[in-house]
Amino acid sequence: MKAPSEMDVVLIGGGHAHVEVLRSLAMKPVEKLRLTVVARDTVTPYSGMLPGYLAGIYRHAEAHIDLRPLCARSGARLIHASATGLDVDQRKVLFEGRPPLHFDLASLDIGSTPAASGIKGAGEHAIPVKPVDGFLGRWRAVEDALQGRKEAFHLTVVGGGAGGLEVCLGLRHRLLTQFGNDLALDVTLVSDGATLLPRHGAGVRRRMEKALADAGVRVHKNKRVDAIEADQVQCSDGTAVASDATVLVTGAAPASWLGSTGLTLDADGFVAVDAMLRSTSHPLSGRPEILLPTHRAR
């Protein structure tokens, strides 16, 4: 049983911000703090290195962080499970198939998935790039199916942001490295925006568009995807893009269980936070305490 003066802090999710919290506490422990990490995966990927990992620049161990030794060094308990909700009034993390976990202070760093609402067939036929472990597993199945393939392989990446472009080029390089001239490869990038990389400067956009052109990637702009089928992508203007594998690298969508927590959410369904990344409905006060070191993991 904990001492009355101890505080139970629960880090929900093994994202980048929580990794940094663990690293900091390993170097400088905090007295009277009992730390617990709840994570679906004990080996967490660093998503910014995913395109380089796909391209073969990084090894698996270089692009992933093992939470187990990090938790051990920081004195944290690690619960290998997926949180399914929060009872903020009772200060409990909820799970399926196991008892709830009490917290005095909780922090959410659960990441996101690519937004696919409104895209018919996305759940059945698309390969979302997040969660990364799920993506890597499904991509391995794609590569296994390509062994001995004689006909052309059509790869489509949906998303015109930095992640979409990097994943597109990384997957192309990976396939060419593995299969070389034995695979007739056709790669297409589809974006609903008028320009690629809308949040970047003109110089970056020019260089990336040149990289795509040099790689022979076909680019479709201003094309909103309406449906994804087993062998093609359908756009709202009637454009049909042949696709044997469709990878989603679109904007972030929140975890579905956030809506049942009682926390105030923003218009996109993420937890509404203030300038200090605290829940606007449950800040550090006499009410249940929720901190969010990262709002959206993209």
VMD Tcl script that draws the C-alpha trace (Angstrom):
set ca {
  {0.00 0.00 0.00}
  {1.28 3.45 -0.87}
  {2.20 6.01 1.76}
  {-0.34 8.87 2.18}
  {2.10 11.39 0.77}
  {2.82 9.42 -2.40}
  {1.32 10.44 -5.72}
  {0.28 7.90 -8.34}
  {1.17 9.22 -11.79}
  {0.03 7.15 -14.74}
  {1.46 7.70 -18.22}
  {-1.06 6.33 -20.71}
  {0.73 5.48 -23.94}
  {4.37 4.94 -24.85}
  {4.75 7.92 -27.16}
  {7.73 10.20 -27.60}
  {6.80 12.61 -24.82}
  {6.43 9.84 -22.26}
  {9.74 8.34 -23.33}
  {11.31 11.69 -22.51}
  {9.56 11.75 -19.11}
  {11.00 8.30 -18.33}
  {14.47 9.34 -19.48}
  {14.37 12.47 -17.31}
  {13.19 10.56 -14.23}
  {15.89 7.95 -14.74}
  {18.48 10.74 -14.53}
  {16.75 12.69 -11.76}
  {14.22 10.72 -9.70}
  {11.33 12.51 -7.98}
  {10.63 11.57 -4.38}
  {7.19 10.33 -3.29}
  {6.10 9.65 -6.84}
  {4.84 6.26 -7.98}
  {5.02 6.07 -11.74}
  {3.13 3.61 -13.92}
  {3.28 3.35 -17.71}
  {0.36 1.80 -19.59}
  {1.39 0.84 -23.12}
  {-0.08 -1.32 -25.85}
  {3.43 -2.05 -27.13}
  {6.54 -2.52 -25.02}
  {8.71 -1.59 -27.99}
  {7.56 1.79 -29.24}
  {8.46 3.06 -32.73}
  {9.86 6.51 -33.34}
  {7.49 7.50 -36.14}
  {9.75 10.24 -37.49}
  {12.26 7.55 -38.45}
  {9.70 5.29 -40.15}
  {10.40 6.47 -43.73}
  {14.13 5.95 -43.18}
  {13.49 2.54 -41.66}
  {11.37 1.57 -44.66}
  {14.12 2.74 -47.00}
  {16.71 0.68 -45.15}
  {18.60 3.64 -43.67}
  {17.88 2.55 -40.08}
  {17.73 -0.87 -38.45}
  {14.71 -1.88 -36.40}
  {16.54 -1.34 -33.12}
  {17.58 2.16 -34.18}
  {14.01 3.22 -34.96}
  {12.33 1.66 -31.92}
  {12.58 2.24 -28.17}
  {12.31 -0.64 -25.72}
  {10.19 0.64 -22.83}
  {11.10 -2.19 -20.46}
  {14.68 -1.20 -19.57}
  {13.71 2.47 -19.65}
  {10.92 1.87 -17.13}
  {13.27 -0.19 -14.98}
  {15.87 2.59 -14.89}
  {13.26 5.20 -14.00}
  {11.61 3.04 -11.34}
  {8.32 2.89 -13.24}
  {5.91 -0.02 -13.30}
  {5.03 -1.10 -16.85}
  {1.57 -2.45 -17.65}
  {1.49 -4.06 -21.08}
  {-2.14 -3.39 -22.02}
  {-4.34 -1.04 -24.02}
  {-6.34 1.54 -22.12}
  {-9.96 1.58 -23.25}
  {-11.20 4.60 -21.32}
  {-10.97 6.92 -18.35}
  {-13.26 7.45 -15.40}
  {-12.13 10.96 -14.56}
  {-14.46 11.37 -11.59}
  {-13.15 8.22 -9.90}
  {-9.64 8.79 -11.30}
  {-9.34 5.39 -12.93}
  {-7.84 4.11 -16.15}
  {-10.15 1.51 -17.70}
  {-9.16 -1.69 -19.46}
  {-10.88 -4.61 -21.11}
  {-10.39 -7.84 -19.18}
  {-8.48 -6.40 -16.24}
  {-9.26 -4.22 -13.19}
  {-9.13 -0.42 -13.48}
  {-6.03 1.46 -12.37}
  {-6.20 4.38 -9.96}
  {-4.34 7.62 -10.64}
  {-3.78 10.91 -8.87}
  {-2.46 12.44 -12.06}
  {-2.70 11.00 -15.58}
  {-1.01 11.94 -18.81}
  {-2.17 10.94 -22.29}
  {0.29 10.24 -25.10}
  {-1.66 7.68 -27.09}
  {-0.92 8.90 -30.60}
  {-3.44 8.86 -33.42}
  {-4.47 7.04 -36.57}
  {-4.85 8.43 -40.10}
  {-8.24 10.00 -40.66}
  {-10.35 7.77 -42.89}
  {-13.90 8.86 -42.07}
  {-15.93 9.26 -45.21}
  {-13.68 6.97 -47.27}
  {-15.71 3.93 -48.23}
  {-13.78 0.67 -47.96}
  {-10.84 2.17 -46.06}
  {-11.27 -0.25 -43.15}
  {-11.17 -3.28 -45.43}
  {-8.69 -2.28 -48.12}
  {-6.42 0.53 -46.90}
  {-3.23 0.15 -44.87}
  {-3.04 3.00 -42.33}
  {0.50 4.05 -41.48}
  {-0.42 4.22 -37.78}
  {-0.25 2.49 -35.46}
  {3.21 1.74 -36.83}
  {3.39 -1.85 -35.58}
  {0.13 -2.67 -37.34}
  {1.35 -1.03 -40.52}
  {4.63 -2.94 -40.51}
  {2.82 -6.22 -40.01}
  {0.45 -5.62 -42.91}
  {3.26 -4.37 -45.13}
  {5.24 -7.55 -44.51}
  {2.22 -9.47 -45.80}
  {2.27 -7.30 -48.94}
  {5.94 -8.08 -49.53}
  {5.38 -11.79 -48.97}
  {2.66 -11.74 -51.63}
  {5.02 -10.06 -54.09}
  {7.43 -12.98 -54.14}
  {7.48 -14.35 -57.67}
  {4.96 -11.80 -58.94}
  {5.05 -11.36 -62.73}
  {2.49 -8.61 -63.33}
  {2.94 -4.95 -62.46}
  {2.43 -3.84 -58.85}
  {0.52 -0.62 -58.27}
  {1.23 1.19 -54.98}
  {-0.84 4.22 -53.97}
  {-0.06 6.51 -51.05}
  {-2.86 8.86 -49.92}
  {-1.63 12.04 -48.23}
  {0.20 15.13 -49.44}
  {1.95 16.11 -46.21}
  {5.54 15.41 -45.21}
  {4.68 11.95 -43.92}
  {2.91 10.97 -47.13}
  {5.78 12.05 -49.36}
  {8.45 10.46 -47.18}
  {6.59 7.16 -46.81}
  {5.91 7.12 -50.55}
  {9.57 7.52 -51.45}
  {10.68 5.18 -48.66}
  {8.38 2.37 -49.80}
  {9.41 2.82 -53.42}
  {13.09 2.58 -52.47}
  {12.40 -0.47 -50.31}
  {10.59 -2.33 -53.07}
  {13.24 -1.53 -55.65}
  {15.97 -2.63 -53.26}
  {14.24 -5.93 -52.50}
  {12.91 -6.84 -55.92}
  {14.89 -4.72 -58.38}
  {13.98 -5.23 -62.03}
  {12.01 -8.38 -61.16}
  {9.09 -6.18 -60.15}
  {7.34 -3.75 -62.48}
  {6.53 -1.01 -59.98}
  {4.03 1.81 -60.44}
  {3.78 4.35 -57.61}
  {1.09 7.05 -57.24}
  {0.65 9.78 -54.63}
  {-2.86 11.20 -54.14}
  {-3.49 14.45 -52.26}
  {-6.69 16.41 -51.69}
  {-4.74 19.68 -51.58}
  {-3.82 22.04 -54.39}
  {-0.17 21.86 -53.30}
  {1.96 19.27 -51.60}
  {3.56 20.09 -48.24}
  {1.23 23.05 -47.59}
  {2.93 23.80 -44.25}
  {6.42 24.02 -45.73}
  {8.24 26.70 -47.64}
  {8.28 26.99 -51.42}
  {11.88 25.78 -51.65}
  {11.14 22.58 -49.76}
  {8.08 21.95 -51.93}
  {10.10 22.38 -55.12}
  {12.81 19.98 -53.99}
  {10.33 17.34 -52.87}
  {8.28 17.59 -56.05}
  {11.48 17.18 -58.04}
  {12.37 14.12 -55.95}
  {8.98 12.61 -56.69}
  {9.32 13.37 -60.41}
  {12.84 11.94 -60.53}
  {11.56 8.79 -58.86}
  {8.80 8.44 -61.44}
  {6.00 8.85 -58.88}
  {2.72 9.90 -60.46}
  {1.14 12.74 -58.43}
  {-2.56 13.58 -58.30}
  {-3.45 16.87 -56.57}
  {-6.90 18.20 -55.68}
  {-8.20 14.64 -55.62}
  {-10.34 13.75 -52.63}
  {-10.52 10.00 -52.11}
  {-14.08 8.73 -51.81}
  {-13.55 4.98 -51.85}
  {-10.77 2.41 -51.65}
  {-11.28 -0.98 -53.26}
  {-9.06 -4.04 -53.44}
  {-7.62 -2.99 -56.80}
  {-8.23 0.75 -57.12}
  {-8.75 4.12 -55.45}
  {-11.82 6.14 -56.43}
  {-11.72 9.94 -56.25}
  {-14.65 12.31 -55.95}
  {-14.12 13.74 -59.44}
  {-14.41 10.29 -61.01}
  {-10.68 9.60 -61.26}
  {-9.84 5.92 -60.69}
  {-6.27 5.00 -59.71}
  {-5.17 1.38 -60.06}
  {-3.90 0.21 -56.67}
  {-2.86 -3.19 -55.37}
  {-1.83 -1.67 -52.02}
  {-3.16 1.64 -50.68}
  {-1.34 3.28 -47.77}
  {-3.11 6.01 -45.77}
  {-0.92 8.84 -44.47}
  {-3.71 11.37 -44.00}
  {-4.43 13.80 -41.16}
  {-4.70 12.56 -37.59}
  {-7.86 11.03 -36.10}
  {-8.33 10.65 -32.33}
  {-8.86 7.48 -30.31}
  {-12.55 6.61 -30.34}
  {-12.77 6.12 -26.56}
  {-11.93 9.75 -25.81}
  {-15.54 10.68 -26.46}
  {-16.76 8.67 -23.46}
  {-14.29 10.06 -20.91}
  {-16.15 13.24 -19.97}
  {-13.16 15.34 -21.00}
  {-13.93 18.35 -23.16}
  {-12.94 17.66 -26.76}
  {-12.16 20.05 -29.59}
  {-13.96 20.16 -32.94}
  {-11.80 17.31 -34.28}
  {-12.44 14.99 -31.33}
  {-9.10 15.47 -29.57}
  {-8.86 16.50 -25.92}
  {-9.14 20.28 -25.66}
  {-6.05 21.68 -23.94}
  {-4.73 25.02 -22.74}
  {-1.34 26.60 -23.45}
  {0.25 24.23 -20.90}
  {-1.31 21.17 -22.58}
  {-3.69 20.61 -19.68}
  {-7.25 19.47 -20.18}
  {-9.49 22.55 -20.25}
  {-12.23 20.69 -18.36}
  {-9.98 18.86 -15.88}
  {-6.89 21.00 -15.21}
  {-4.55 20.81 -12.23}
  {-6.99 21.74 -9.49}
  {-9.21 19.98 -7.00}
  {-10.74 18.01 -9.87}
  {-9.13 14.94 -11.47}
  {-5.81 15.97 -12.92}
  {-5.05 15.29 -16.58}
  {-1.89 16.37 -18.35}
  {-1.22 15.91 -22.04}
  {2.46 16.29 -23.00}
  {1.51 15.90 -26.65}
  {-1.85 16.78 -28.14}
  {-1.58 15.07 -31.51}
  {1.06 12.66 -32.70}
  {1.37 13.07 -36.45}
}
mol new
graphics top color blue
foreach p $ca { graphics top sphere $p radius 0.5 }
foreach p [lrange $ca 0 end-1] q [lrange $ca 1 end] { graphics top cylinder $p $q radius 0.2 }
display resetview
